[in-house]
Amino acid sequence: MSSEMVVNGIVREEYSRIQAWLDATGLNDLKTASAEAETLFRKIGITFAVYGEGGDPERLIPFDIIPRIFSKNEWSTVEKGVIQRAQALNAFIADVYNDARIVKEGIVPSEIVFDNEAYEPVMKGFRPPKDIYSHISGIDVVRTGLDDFFVLEDNCRTPSGVSYVLENRRMMSRLFPDLFMNGDIAPVDTYPDLLRQTMESVAPAGSGFPGEVNCVILTPGHFNSAYYEHSFLADEMGIPLVEGGDLFIEDDKVYMRTTRGAERVHVIYRRIDDAFLDPEQFRPDSMLGVPGLIRAYMAGGVTIINAPGTGVADDKAIYCYVEDMIRFYLSEEPILKNVETFRCGEPAQLSHVLANIDKLVIKEVHGSGGYGMLIGPKSTQAERDAFAAKLKAKPNAFIAQPTLSLSSCPTLVEEGIAERHVDFRPFVLTGQTTQVSPGGLTRVALREGSLVVNSSQGGGVKDTWVLTE
């Protein structure tokens, strides 16, 4: 386990104030502050729903009060790497819905693109404003050593979690203001402004100046697990939060019902899955979307972010080819590498996976949230046998990766302060420019030895500091 705070028994300079703070505060005071944070989060209403456990119980995502820190140089590497990746993914989406050069040249197999359940034929031949499809990308990054960053997963559809980035920082500033007195921690509260600028920059032609562009967030409603985030971002950006019934289409333009009458909507940040966006185009039984929305989109009457069909770029089979995409579209070498990945659909690689199933992590190609996976070293023989049968029955549905030695950060747990594994999701915004808010969502596996950081699997979150000097 590689600690990000202590190397060879010596506290890294970036963490020196954290060590001094921990030494001066004492365990009881830290636990008192942690309990206060939980109470405040519950009052604010920052909860998420956990499905599949009988109803939709709402829980707090555990917040760990010991921050994670990136130096200025470390952040520079991560920032450049995720921007490069987001640019390549956008180029890939534009390509596969138009000329498909990367398929024709034999770099990416056609079946994992055109047979992909996330590929939306309606998008074929369509080019959105500025050729941007995934305006908000969440690139999941892991660290295995001090200088070794890898991308674990790409999220090009509707990546969530940014509300926790902002709320975690507000909580830390409230509980421990002295930690921020140096003024060398990059602020994260610029994200809503950056997001709104991104939205306005991709408005349809003729929408007017930025201040005249009407933007909304389209939510499935308060039963959705990420509803808090939808309402939070709408408040922070000062734009309406709407449901499908609040919008209607006329003359291939989108309008919002208001007490003052109908108002034109130029940009929709949708937090609804493709299938439910428009009952005319996708699921006819959807009560969440807007009839005719895709028609208006195709006519240039509205911009949808992220575009329908962006999921074709972010499943775990496509992931294997992102480094090739960077070389193909950008003529650059990848700054951040992929984790070594075995494609079970290829016979030789399947044989290797089956022979080493006790050593590998096996994931469903379309899986998410830490579900549908086997962590070989922590599995039983019966679990491995059952998974091997699944692999043989449907090999194309799975990939496998080595068990990574994820880096760790000090974390407050019941027994005291202990190292726990972490990952990281920075949010890349692509509009007129491509930029990353300095920081992101650090997720932490609270169970000792666990590598699963997902909130749905008992993981927690930390404030993430990017130092400016």
ROFI-815118 format. One record per residue (C-alpha): residue in three letters; y, x, z; residue number from 1. Coordinates in Angstrom, 1 decimal. Layout:
% residues N
{figu "ala"; {Y; X; Z}; NUM}
...
END
This chain:
% residues 469
{figu "met"; {0.0; 0.0; 0.0}; 1}
{figu "ser"; {3.3; 1.6; -1.2}; 2}
{figu "ser"; {6.1; 0.8; 1.2}; 3}
{figu "glu"; {9.6; 0.4; -0.3}; 4}
{figu "met"; {11.3; 1.3; 3.0}; 5}
{figu "val"; {9.3; 4.2; 4.3}; 6}
{figu "val"; {8.0; 7.1; 2.2}; 7}
{figu "asn"; {5.9; 9.9; 3.8}; 8}
{figu "gly"; {7.1; 8.7; 7.2}; 9}
{figu "ile"; {10.8; 8.9; 6.3}; 10}
{figu "val"; {13.0; 5.8; 6.0}; 11}
{figu "arg"; {14.6; 5.8; 2.5}; 12}
{figu "glu"; {18.4; 6.1; 2.5}; 13}
{figu "glu"; {18.8; 2.6; 1.0}; 14}
{figu "tyr"; {17.1; 1.1; 4.1}; 15}
{figu "ser"; {18.8; 3.2; 6.8}; 16}
{figu "arg"; {21.1; 0.4; 7.9}; 17}
{figu "ile"; {18.1; -2.0; 8.0}; 18}
{figu "gln"; {16.2; 0.4; 10.2}; 19}
{figu "ala"; {19.2; 0.8; 12.5}; 20}
{figu "trp"; {19.6; -3.0; 12.6}; 21}
{figu "leu"; {15.9; -3.6; 13.4}; 22}
{figu "asp"; {16.0; -1.0; 16.2}; 23}
{figu "ala"; {19.2; -2.5; 17.7}; 24}
{figu "thr"; {18.1; -6.1; 17.5}; 25}
{figu "gly"; {14.8; -6.4; 19.1}; 26}
{figu "leu"; {11.8; -8.6; 18.2}; 27}
{figu "asn"; {12.8; -11.6; 20.3}; 28}
{figu "asp"; {16.2; -11.8; 18.8}; 29}
{figu "leu"; {14.8; -11.5; 15.3}; 30}
{figu "lys"; {12.4; -14.3; 16.0}; 31}
{figu "thr"; {15.2; -16.4; 17.4}; 32}
{figu "ala"; {17.3; -15.8; 14.3}; 33}
{figu "ser"; {14.3; -16.7; 12.1}; 34}
{figu "ala"; {13.9; -20.0; 13.9}; 35}
{figu "glu"; {17.6; -20.7; 13.5}; 36}
{figu "ala"; {17.3; -20.1; 9.8}; 37}
{figu "glu"; {14.4; -22.5; 9.5}; 38}
{figu "thr"; {16.4; -25.2; 11.4}; 39}
{figu "leu"; {19.4; -24.7; 9.1}; 40}
{figu "phe"; {17.3; -24.7; 6.0}; 41}
{figu "arg"; {15.7; -28.0; 7.1}; 42}
{figu "lys"; {19.1; -29.5; 7.8}; 43}
{figu "ile"; {20.3; -28.5; 4.3}; 44}
{figu "gly"; {17.1; -30.0; 2.8}; 45}
{figu "ile"; {15.7; -27.0; 1.0}; 46}
{figu "thr"; {12.1; -28.2; 0.7}; 47}
{figu "phe"; {9.5; -28.2; -2.0}; 48}
{figu "ala"; {6.6; -30.6; -2.6}; 49}
{figu "val"; {3.0; -29.3; -2.5}; 50}
{figu "tyr"; {0.8; -31.4; -4.8}; 51}
{figu "gly"; {-2.9; -32.0; -4.6}; 52}
{figu "glu"; {-3.1; -32.2; -0.8}; 53}
{figu "gly"; {-3.0; -36.0; -0.4}; 54}
{figu "gly"; {0.5; -37.3; -1.3}; 55}
{figu "asp"; {3.5; -35.0; -1.8}; 56}
{figu "pro"; {4.2; -33.4; 1.6}; 57}
{figu "glu"; {7.5; -31.6; 1.6}; 58}
{figu "arg"; {7.6; -28.1; 3.1}; 59}
{figu "leu"; {10.1; -25.3; 3.7}; 60}
{figu "ile"; {9.4; -22.1; 1.8}; 61}
{figu "pro"; {9.2; -19.6; 4.7}; 62}
{figu "phe"; {12.3; -17.4; 4.7}; 63}
{figu "asp"; {11.9; -13.8; 5.9}; 64}
{figu "ile"; {15.0; -12.4; 7.4}; 65}
{figu "ile"; {14.3; -8.7; 6.6}; 66}
{figu "pro"; {15.9; -8.1; 3.2}; 67}
{figu "arg"; {14.5; -6.2; 0.2}; 68}
{figu "ile"; {16.8; -3.5; -1.3}; 69}
{figu "phe"; {17.2; -2.1; -4.8}; 70}
{figu "ser"; {19.3; 1.1; -5.3}; 71}
{figu "lys"; {21.9; 1.1; -8.1}; 72}
{figu "asn"; {19.6; 3.3; -10.3}; 73}
{figu "glu"; {16.5; 1.1; -9.6}; 74}
{figu "trp"; {18.4; -2.0; -10.5}; 75}
{figu "ser"; {19.7; -0.4; -13.7}; 76}
{figu "thr"; {16.1; 0.1; -14.8}; 77}
{figu "val"; {15.0; -3.4; -14.0}; 78}
{figu "glu"; {18.1; -5.0; -15.5}; 79}
{figu "lys"; {17.8; -3.1; -18.8}; 80}
{figu "gly"; {14.1; -3.8; -18.9}; 81}
{figu "val"; {14.3; -7.6; -18.4}; 82}
{figu "ile"; {17.2; -8.0; -20.8}; 83}
{figu "gln"; {15.2; -6.1; -23.5}; 84}
{figu "arg"; {12.2; -8.3; -22.8}; 85}
{figu "ala"; {14.2; -11.6; -22.9}; 86}
{figu "gln"; {15.7; -10.5; -26.3}; 87}
{figu "ala"; {12.3; -9.8; -27.7}; 88}
{figu "leu"; {10.9; -13.1; -26.5}; 89}
{figu "asn"; {13.7; -15.0; -28.1}; 90}
{figu "ala"; {13.2; -13.1; -31.3}; 91}
{figu "phe"; {9.5; -14.0; -31.2}; 92}
{figu "ile"; {10.2; -17.7; -30.6}; 93}
{figu "ala"; {12.7; -17.8; -33.5}; 94}
{figu "asp"; {10.1; -16.0; -35.7}; 95}
{figu "val"; {7.1; -18.2; -35.0}; 96}
{figu "tyr"; {9.0; -21.4; -35.7}; 97}
{figu "asn"; {10.4; -19.9; -39.0}; 98}
{figu "asp"; {9.0; -17.0; -41.0}; 99}
{figu "ala"; {6.2; -16.0; -38.6}; 100}
{figu "arg"; {6.5; -12.4; -39.8}; 101}
{figu "ile"; {4.8; -11.0; -36.6}; 102}
{figu "val"; {1.7; -13.1; -37.5}; 103}
{figu "lys"; {1.8; -12.3; -41.2}; 104}
{figu "glu"; {1.9; -8.6; -40.4}; 105}
{figu "gly"; {-1.2; -9.0; -38.2}; 106}
{figu "ile"; {0.5; -8.0; -34.9}; 107}
{figu "val"; {-0.1; -11.3; -33.1}; 108}
{figu "pro"; {-3.2; -13.4; -34.0}; 109}
{figu "ser"; {-2.3; -16.8; -35.6}; 110}
{figu "glu"; {-4.6; -18.8; -33.4}; 111}
{figu "ile"; {-2.9; -17.9; -30.1}; 112}
{figu "val"; {0.4; -19.0; -31.6}; 113}
{figu "phe"; {-0.3; -22.1; -33.8}; 114}
{figu "asp"; {-3.3; -23.4; -31.7}; 115}
{figu "asn"; {-1.3; -22.9; -28.5}; 116}
{figu "glu"; {-0.8; -26.2; -26.7}; 117}
{figu "ala"; {2.8; -25.2; -26.0}; 118}
{figu "tyr"; {3.6; -24.8; -29.7}; 119}
{figu "glu"; {5.8; -27.7; -30.8}; 120}
{figu "pro"; {5.5; -28.4; -34.6}; 121}
{figu "val"; {8.7; -30.4; -34.5}; 122}
{figu "met"; {10.6; -27.1; -34.0}; 123}
{figu "lys"; {9.3; -25.6; -37.2}; 124}
{figu "gly"; {12.2; -24.6; -39.4}; 125}
{figu "phe"; {14.8; -25.5; -36.8}; 126}
{figu "arg"; {17.3; -22.9; -35.6}; 127}
{figu "pro"; {19.4; -23.7; -32.5}; 128}
{figu "pro"; {22.9; -22.4; -31.9}; 129}
{figu "lys"; {23.0; -18.6; -32.0}; 130}
{figu "asp"; {19.2; -18.6; -32.6}; 131}
{figu "ile"; {18.7; -18.7; -28.8}; 132}
{figu "tyr"; {15.6; -20.7; -27.6}; 133}
{figu "ser"; {15.1; -19.4; -24.0}; 134}
{figu "his"; {18.5; -19.3; -22.5}; 135}
{figu "ile"; {17.2; -18.9; -18.9}; 136}
{figu "ser"; {14.2; -16.6; -18.6}; 137}
{figu "gly"; {12.5; -15.6; -15.3}; 138}
{figu "ile"; {10.7; -12.3; -15.8}; 139}
{figu "asp"; {8.3; -11.6; -12.9}; 140}
{figu "val"; {8.3; -7.9; -12.0}; 141}
{figu "val"; {6.0; -6.0; -9.7}; 142}
{figu "arg"; {6.2; -2.5; -8.3}; 143}
{figu "thr"; {3.2; -0.2; -7.7}; 144}
{figu "gly"; {5.0; 2.9; -6.7}; 145}
{figu "leu"; {8.6; 3.9; -6.2}; 146}
{figu "asp"; {9.2; 4.5; -9.9}; 147}
{figu "asp"; {6.6; 2.2; -11.4}; 148}
{figu "phe"; {7.9; -1.2; -12.4}; 149}
{figu "phe"; {5.6; -3.6; -14.4}; 150}
{figu "val"; {6.1; -7.1; -15.8}; 151}
{figu "leu"; {3.5; -9.4; -14.4}; 152}
{figu "glu"; {4.5; -12.6; -16.2}; 153}
{figu "asp"; {7.2; -14.1; -18.4}; 154}
{figu "asn"; {8.7; -17.6; -17.8}; 155}
{figu "cys"; {10.6; -19.0; -20.8}; 156}
{figu "arg"; {10.4; -22.8; -20.2}; 157}
{figu "thr"; {12.1; -23.9; -17.0}; 158}
{figu "pro"; {11.9; -21.0; -14.5}; 159}
{figu "ser"; {12.7; -22.1; -11.0}; 160}
{figu "gly"; {13.8; -20.4; -7.7}; 161}
{figu "val"; {17.4; -19.4; -8.3}; 162}
{figu "ser"; {18.6; -21.8; -5.6}; 163}
{figu "tyr"; {16.7; -19.8; -3.1}; 164}
{figu "val"; {18.4; -16.6; -4.3}; 165}
{figu "leu"; {21.8; -18.1; -3.4}; 166}
{figu "glu"; {20.8; -19.9; -0.2}; 167}
{figu "asn"; {18.9; -16.9; 1.1}; 168}
{figu "arg"; {22.1; -14.8; 0.8}; 169}
{figu "arg"; {24.2; -17.4; 2.4}; 170}
{figu "met"; {21.8; -17.6; 5.3}; 171}
{figu "met"; {21.8; -13.8; 5.8}; 172}
{figu "ser"; {25.6; -13.6; 5.6}; 173}
{figu "arg"; {25.8; -16.4; 8.2}; 174}
{figu "leu"; {23.3; -15.0; 10.6}; 175}
{figu "phe"; {24.1; -11.2; 10.2}; 176}
{figu "pro"; {27.6; -10.8; 8.8}; 177}
{figu "asp"; {27.8; -7.2; 10.1}; 178}
{figu "leu"; {25.1; -6.1; 7.6}; 179}
{figu "phe"; {27.5; -6.9; 4.8}; 180}
{figu "met"; {30.6; -5.1; 6.1}; 181}
{figu "asn"; {30.2; -2.0; 3.8}; 182}
{figu "gly"; {30.9; -4.1; 0.8}; 183}
{figu "asp"; {28.3; -2.3; -1.3}; 184}
{figu "ile"; {25.9; -5.2; -1.8}; 185}
{figu "ala"; {26.3; -7.0; -5.1}; 186}
{figu "pro"; {27.2; -10.7; -4.8}; 187}
{figu "val"; {24.8; -13.3; -6.2}; 188}
{figu "asp"; {27.1; -16.2; -6.0}; 189}
{figu "thr"; {28.4; -15.6; -9.5}; 190}
{figu "tyr"; {25.2; -17.0; -10.9}; 191}
{figu "pro"; {26.4; -20.7; -11.3}; 192}
{figu "asp"; {29.5; -19.5; -13.2}; 193}
{figu "leu"; {27.4; -17.2; -15.4}; 194}
{figu "leu"; {25.0; -20.1; -16.1}; 195}
{figu "arg"; {27.8; -22.5; -17.0}; 196}
{figu "gln"; {29.4; -19.9; -19.3}; 197}
{figu "thr"; {26.0; -19.5; -20.9}; 198}
{figu "met"; {25.7; -23.2; -21.5}; 199}
{figu "glu"; {29.2; -23.6; -22.9}; 200}
{figu "ser"; {28.6; -20.6; -25.2}; 201}
{figu "val"; {25.7; -22.4; -27.0}; 202}
{figu "ala"; {27.4; -25.8; -27.4}; 203}
{figu "pro"; {27.1; -27.4; -30.9}; 204}
{figu "ala"; {29.7; -26.4; -33.5}; 205}
{figu "gly"; {32.8; -28.5; -33.1}; 206}
{figu "ser"; {32.3; -29.2; -29.3}; 207}
{figu "gly"; {35.8; -27.8; -28.5}; 208}
{figu "phe"; {37.0; -25.1; -26.2}; 209}
{figu "pro"; {34.7; -24.1; -23.2}; 210}
{figu "gly"; {36.6; -26.4; -20.8}; 211}
{figu "glu"; {36.1; -29.3; -23.2}; 212}
{figu "val"; {32.3; -28.9; -23.4}; 213}
{figu "asn"; {30.4; -31.4; -21.3}; 214}
{figu "cys"; {27.2; -30.0; -19.7}; 215}
{figu "val"; {24.6; -31.8; -17.6}; 216}
{figu "ile"; {21.4; -31.1; -15.8}; 217}
{figu "leu"; {18.6; -33.5; -16.8}; 218}
{figu "thr"; {16.2; -34.0; -13.9}; 219}
{figu "pro"; {12.9; -36.0; -13.7}; 220}
{figu "gly"; {14.2; -37.3; -10.3}; 221}
{figu "his"; {13.9; -36.8; -6.6}; 222}
{figu "phe"; {10.1; -36.8; -6.6}; 223}
{figu "asn"; {10.0; -33.6; -8.5}; 224}
{figu "ser"; {9.1; -30.5; -6.5}; 225}
{figu "ala"; {12.2; -28.6; -7.6}; 226}
{figu "tyr"; {14.7; -31.5; -7.2}; 227}
{figu "tyr"; {16.6; -29.7; -4.6}; 228}
{figu "glu"; {17.3; -26.9; -7.1}; 229}
{figu "his"; {18.4; -29.4; -9.8}; 230}
{figu "ser"; {21.0; -31.0; -7.5}; 231}
{figu "phe"; {22.1; -27.7; -6.0}; 232}
{figu "leu"; {22.8; -26.1; -9.4}; 233}
{figu "ala"; {24.7; -29.3; -10.6}; 234}
{figu "asp"; {26.9; -29.1; -7.5}; 235}
{figu "glu"; {27.5; -25.4; -7.8}; 236}
{figu "met"; {28.5; -25.7; -11.5}; 237}
{figu "gly"; {30.5; -28.8; -11.0}; 238}
{figu "ile"; {28.5; -30.7; -13.7}; 239}
{figu "pro"; {26.7; -34.1; -13.5}; 240}
{figu "leu"; {23.0; -34.4; -12.5}; 241}
{figu "val"; {21.5; -37.0; -14.7}; 242}
{figu "glu"; {18.2; -38.8; -15.2}; 243}
{figu "gly"; {16.9; -40.0; -18.6}; 244}
{figu "gly"; {18.3; -43.5; -18.0}; 245}
{figu "asp"; {21.8; -42.2; -17.7}; 246}
{figu "leu"; {21.8; -40.9; -21.3}; 247}
{figu "phe"; {21.7; -42.7; -24.6}; 248}
{figu "ile"; {21.8; -41.6; -28.3}; 249}
{figu "glu"; {24.3; -43.0; -30.9}; 250}
{figu "asp"; {24.9; -41.5; -34.3}; 251}
{figu "asp"; {22.7; -38.5; -33.4}; 252}
{figu "lys"; {24.9; -37.6; -30.5}; 253}
{figu "val"; {24.2; -37.9; -26.8}; 254}
{figu "tyr"; {26.3; -39.9; -24.4}; 255}
{figu "met"; {26.3; -40.3; -20.6}; 256}
{figu "arg"; {26.9; -43.7; -19.0}; 257}
{figu "thr"; {29.8; -43.4; -16.5}; 258}
{figu "thr"; {32.0; -45.8; -14.6}; 259}
{figu "arg"; {34.8; -44.9; -17.1}; 260}
{figu "gly"; {32.6; -45.7; -20.1}; 261}
{figu "ala"; {30.5; -43.5; -22.3}; 262}
{figu "glu"; {31.1; -39.8; -22.4}; 263}
{figu "arg"; {29.8; -37.3; -25.0}; 264}
{figu "val"; {27.3; -34.7; -23.7}; 265}
{figu "his"; {27.2; -31.4; -25.6}; 266}
{figu "val"; {24.7; -29.3; -23.6}; 267}
{figu "ile"; {21.7; -30.4; -21.6}; 268}
{figu "tyr"; {19.9; -28.1; -19.1}; 269}
{figu "arg"; {16.7; -29.9; -19.0}; 270}
{figu "arg"; {14.3; -29.6; -16.0}; 271}
{figu "ile"; {11.8; -31.9; -17.7}; 272}
{figu "asp"; {8.6; -30.7; -19.4}; 273}
{figu "asp"; {8.5; -30.9; -23.2}; 274}
{figu "ala"; {6.0; -33.8; -23.2}; 275}
{figu "phe"; {8.4; -36.1; -21.3}; 276}
{figu "leu"; {11.7; -35.2; -23.0}; 277}
{figu "asp"; {11.7; -37.9; -25.7}; 278}
{figu "pro"; {9.2; -40.8; -26.0}; 279}
{figu "glu"; {10.0; -41.1; -29.7}; 280}
{figu "gln"; {8.8; -37.6; -30.4}; 281}
{figu "phe"; {6.4; -36.7; -27.6}; 282}
{figu "arg"; {4.6; -38.9; -25.0}; 283}
{figu "pro"; {5.5; -42.5; -25.9}; 284}
{figu "asp"; {4.8; -43.6; -22.3}; 285}
{figu "ser"; {7.4; -41.2; -20.8}; 286}
{figu "met"; {10.0; -42.9; -18.6}; 287}
{figu "leu"; {11.7; -39.7; -17.8}; 288}
{figu "gly"; {13.2; -38.6; -21.1}; 289}
{figu "val"; {15.8; -40.0; -23.6}; 290}
{figu "pro"; {14.6; -41.9; -26.7}; 291}
{figu "gly"; {16.0; -40.1; -29.8}; 292}
{figu "leu"; {17.0; -36.9; -28.0}; 293}
{figu "ile"; {15.0; -34.7; -30.4}; 294}
{figu "arg"; {16.6; -36.5; -33.4}; 295}
{figu "ala"; {20.1; -35.7; -32.0}; 296}
{figu "tyr"; {19.0; -32.1; -31.3}; 297}
{figu "met"; {17.8; -31.6; -34.8}; 298}
{figu "ala"; {21.0; -33.0; -36.2}; 299}
{figu "gly"; {23.0; -30.5; -34.2}; 300}
{figu "gly"; {24.5; -33.2; -31.9}; 301}
{figu "val"; {23.4; -31.6; -28.7}; 302}
{figu "thr"; {22.0; -28.3; -27.4}; 303}
{figu "ile"; {18.9; -28.4; -25.2}; 304}
{figu "ile"; {18.3; -25.4; -22.9}; 305}
{figu "asn"; {15.7; -24.2; -22.8}; 306}
{figu "ala"; {14.6; -25.3; -26.2}; 307}
{figu "pro"; {11.4; -27.4; -26.6}; 308}
{figu "gly"; {8.5; -25.2; -27.6}; 309}
{figu "thr"; {9.6; -22.1; -25.7}; 310}
{figu "gly"; {6.3; -22.2; -23.8}; 311}
{figu "val"; {4.7; -20.6; -26.9}; 312}
{figu "ala"; {6.1; -17.3; -25.7}; 313}
{figu "asp"; {5.1; -17.2; -22.1}; 314}
{figu "asp"; {1.4; -17.9; -21.6}; 315}
{figu "lys"; {-0.9; -15.1; -20.5}; 316}
{figu "ala"; {-2.5; -14.6; -23.9}; 317}
{figu "ile"; {0.9; -14.1; -25.6}; 318}
{figu "tyr"; {1.9; -11.8; -22.7}; 319}
{figu "cys"; {-0.5; -9.1; -24.0}; 320}
{figu "tyr"; {1.7; -8.7; -27.1}; 321}
{figu "val"; {5.2; -8.6; -25.6}; 322}
{figu "glu"; {5.3; -4.8; -25.7}; 323}
{figu "asp"; {4.4; -5.0; -29.5}; 324}
{figu "met"; {7.2; -7.6; -29.9}; 325}
{figu "ile"; {9.8; -5.2; -28.4}; 326}
{figu "arg"; {8.7; -2.6; -30.9}; 327}
{figu "phe"; {8.6; -5.0; -33.8}; 328}
{figu "tyr"; {11.8; -6.9; -33.3}; 329}
{figu "leu"; {14.0; -4.4; -31.5}; 330}
{figu "ser"; {12.6; -1.1; -32.8}; 331}
{figu "glu"; {12.6; 0.2; -29.2}; 332}
{figu "glu"; {10.0; 1.3; -26.7}; 333}
{figu "pro"; {9.5; -1.0; -23.8}; 334}
{figu "ile"; {11.4; -0.1; -20.7}; 335}
{figu "leu"; {9.1; -2.1; -18.5}; 336}
{figu "lys"; {5.4; -2.0; -19.3}; 337}
{figu "asn"; {2.8; -4.8; -19.0}; 338}
{figu "val"; {0.1; -4.6; -16.5}; 339}
{figu "glu"; {-3.2; -3.6; -18.2}; 340}
{figu "thr"; {-4.7; -6.8; -19.4}; 341}
{figu "phe"; {-8.1; -7.7; -20.8}; 342}
{figu "arg"; {-8.3; -10.6; -23.3}; 343}
{figu "cys"; {-11.6; -12.4; -22.5}; 344}
{figu "gly"; {-11.6; -13.9; -26.0}; 345}
{figu "glu"; {-12.5; -10.5; -27.4}; 346}
{figu "pro"; {-16.3; -9.9; -27.0}; 347}
{figu "ala"; {-16.0; -6.2; -25.9}; 348}
{figu "gln"; {-13.3; -7.0; -23.4}; 349}
{figu "leu"; {-15.3; -10.0; -22.1}; 350}
{figu "ser"; {-18.3; -7.7; -21.5}; 351}
{figu "his"; {-16.1; -5.3; -19.5}; 352}
{figu "val"; {-14.7; -8.2; -17.4}; 353}
{figu "leu"; {-18.1; -9.6; -16.6}; 354}
{figu "ala"; {-19.4; -6.2; -15.7}; 355}
{figu "asn"; {-16.4; -5.6; -13.4}; 356}
{figu "ile"; {-15.7; -9.1; -12.1}; 357}
{figu "asp"; {-15.7; -7.9; -8.5}; 358}
{figu "lys"; {-12.9; -5.5; -9.2}; 359}
{figu "leu"; {-10.5; -7.6; -11.4}; 360}
{figu "val"; {-8.1; -10.5; -11.0}; 361}
{figu "ile"; {-9.0; -13.3; -13.5}; 362}
{figu "lys"; {-6.4; -15.8; -14.5}; 363}
{figu "glu"; {-6.3; -18.9; -16.7}; 364}
{figu "val"; {-4.1; -18.4; -19.8}; 365}
{figu "his"; {-2.2; -21.5; -19.1}; 366}
{figu "gly"; {-2.4; -21.4; -15.3}; 367}
{figu "ser"; {0.5; -21.0; -12.9}; 368}
{figu "gly"; {1.4; -21.2; -9.2}; 369}
{figu "gly"; {-1.5; -19.0; -8.1}; 370}
{figu "tyr"; {-4.1; -21.7; -9.0}; 371}
{figu "gly"; {-7.1; -21.3; -11.2}; 372}
{figu "met"; {-7.6; -17.6; -10.5}; 373}
{figu "leu"; {-10.2; -15.3; -9.1}; 374}
{figu "ile"; {-9.3; -12.3; -7.0}; 375}
{figu "gly"; {-12.5; -10.3; -7.5}; 376}
{figu "pro"; {-12.4; -7.9; -4.5}; 377}
{figu "lys"; {-11.8; -10.9; -2.1}; 378}
{figu "ser"; {-14.3; -13.3; -3.7}; 379}
{figu "thr"; {-17.8; -14.2; -2.7}; 380}
{figu "gln"; {-20.8; -13.7; -5.0}; 381}
{figu "ala"; {-21.0; -17.5; -5.5}; 382}
{figu "glu"; {-17.4; -17.6; -6.6}; 383}
{figu "arg"; {-17.9; -14.8; -9.0}; 384}
{figu "asp"; {-21.0; -16.4; -10.5}; 385}
{figu "ala"; {-19.1; -19.7; -10.9}; 386}
{figu "phe"; {-16.2; -17.9; -12.6}; 387}
{figu "ala"; {-18.5; -15.9; -14.9}; 388}
{figu "ala"; {-20.0; -19.2; -16.1}; 389}
{figu "lys"; {-16.4; -20.4; -16.9}; 390}
{figu "leu"; {-15.6; -17.2; -18.8}; 391}
{figu "lys"; {-18.8; -17.4; -20.9}; 392}
{figu "ala"; {-18.1; -21.1; -21.7}; 393}
{figu "lys"; {-14.5; -20.7; -22.7}; 394}
{figu "pro"; {-13.5; -17.0; -22.9}; 395}
{figu "asn"; {-10.2; -17.6; -24.8}; 396}
{figu "ala"; {-8.9; -19.5; -21.8}; 397}
{figu "phe"; {-8.8; -16.4; -19.5}; 398}
{figu "ile"; {-7.4; -12.9; -19.2}; 399}
{figu "ala"; {-8.2; -10.3; -16.6}; 400}
{figu "gln"; {-6.2; -7.6; -14.9}; 401}
{figu "pro"; {-6.9; -4.8; -12.4}; 402}
{figu "thr"; {-6.1; -5.5; -8.8}; 403}
{figu "leu"; {-2.7; -4.0; -8.4}; 404}
{figu "ser"; {-1.5; -2.0; -5.4}; 405}
{figu "leu"; {1.7; -4.0; -5.1}; 406}
{figu "ser"; {4.5; -2.4; -3.2}; 407}
{figu "ser"; {5.3; -3.8; 0.2}; 408}
{figu "cys"; {8.4; -4.4; 2.4}; 409}
{figu "pro"; {8.7; -4.8; 6.2}; 410}
{figu "thr"; {8.4; -8.5; 7.1}; 411}
{figu "leu"; {8.7; -10.4; 10.3}; 412}
{figu "val"; {5.4; -12.0; 11.1}; 413}
{figu "glu"; {3.9; -13.5; 14.3}; 414}
{figu "glu"; {2.7; -10.2; 15.6}; 415}
{figu "gly"; {6.0; -8.3; 14.9}; 416}
{figu "ile"; {7.2; -6.4; 11.9}; 417}
{figu "ala"; {4.5; -5.5; 9.4}; 418}
{figu "glu"; {4.3; -4.5; 5.7}; 419}
{figu "arg"; {3.6; -7.4; 3.3}; 420}
{figu "his"; {3.2; -7.3; -0.5}; 421}
{figu "val"; {6.2; -8.5; -2.7}; 422}
{figu "asp"; {7.1; -9.4; -6.2}; 423}
{figu "phe"; {10.4; -10.1; -7.9}; 424}
{figu "arg"; {11.9; -12.6; -10.3}; 425}
{figu "pro"; {15.3; -11.8; -11.8}; 426}
{figu "phe"; {16.9; -14.5; -14.0}; 427}
{figu "val"; {18.1; -13.5; -17.4}; 428}
{figu "leu"; {20.8; -15.6; -19.0}; 429}
{figu "thr"; {21.1; -15.5; -22.8}; 430}
{figu "gly"; {24.1; -17.1; -24.5}; 431}
{figu "gln"; {27.1; -15.3; -26.2}; 432}
{figu "thr"; {25.8; -12.3; -24.2}; 433}
{figu "thr"; {22.7; -11.5; -22.3}; 434}
{figu "gln"; {23.2; -10.8; -18.6}; 435}
{figu "val"; {21.3; -10.7; -15.3}; 436}
{figu "ser"; {22.8; -11.8; -12.0}; 437}
{figu "pro"; {22.4; -8.7; -9.7}; 438}
{figu "gly"; {19.5; -9.7; -7.6}; 439}
{figu "gly"; {16.8; -12.3; -7.9}; 440}
{figu "leu"; {14.0; -14.0; -6.1}; 441}
{figu "thr"; {11.8; -11.7; -4.0}; 442}
{figu "arg"; {8.6; -13.5; -3.0}; 443}
{figu "val"; {6.4; -12.2; -0.2}; 444}
{figu "ala"; {2.7; -12.7; 0.6}; 445}
{figu "leu"; {2.9; -13.6; 4.3}; 446}
{figu "arg"; {-0.9; -13.3; 4.8}; 447}
{figu "glu"; {-2.0; -9.8; 5.7}; 448}
{figu "gly"; {-3.5; -8.1; 2.7}; 449}
{figu "ser"; {-2.8; -11.0; 0.4}; 450}
{figu "leu"; {-1.5; -10.3; -3.1}; 451}
{figu "val"; {-0.7; -14.0; -3.8}; 452}
{figu "val"; {3.1; -14.5; -3.3}; 453}
{figu "asn"; {3.4; -18.0; -4.8}; 454}
{figu "ser"; {5.1; -20.6; -2.5}; 455}
{figu "ser"; {2.3; -23.0; -3.3}; 456}
{figu "gln"; {-0.2; -20.6; -1.8}; 457}
{figu "gly"; {1.7; -19.9; 1.4}; 458}
{figu "gly"; {4.1; -17.2; 0.2}; 459}
{figu "gly"; {7.7; -16.8; 1.5}; 460}
{figu "val"; {11.0; -15.5; 0.2}; 461}
{figu "lys"; {13.5; -12.8; 1.1}; 462}
{figu "asp"; {17.1; -12.0; 0.4}; 463}
{figu "thr"; {17.3; -9.3; -2.3}; 464}
{figu "trp"; {20.1; -6.7; -2.2}; 465}
{figu "val"; {21.3; -4.7; -5.1}; 466}
{figu "leu"; {23.4; -1.8; -3.9}; 467}
{figu "thr"; {26.5; -1.0; -6.0}; 468}
{figu "glu"; {26.9; 2.6; -4.9}; 469}
END
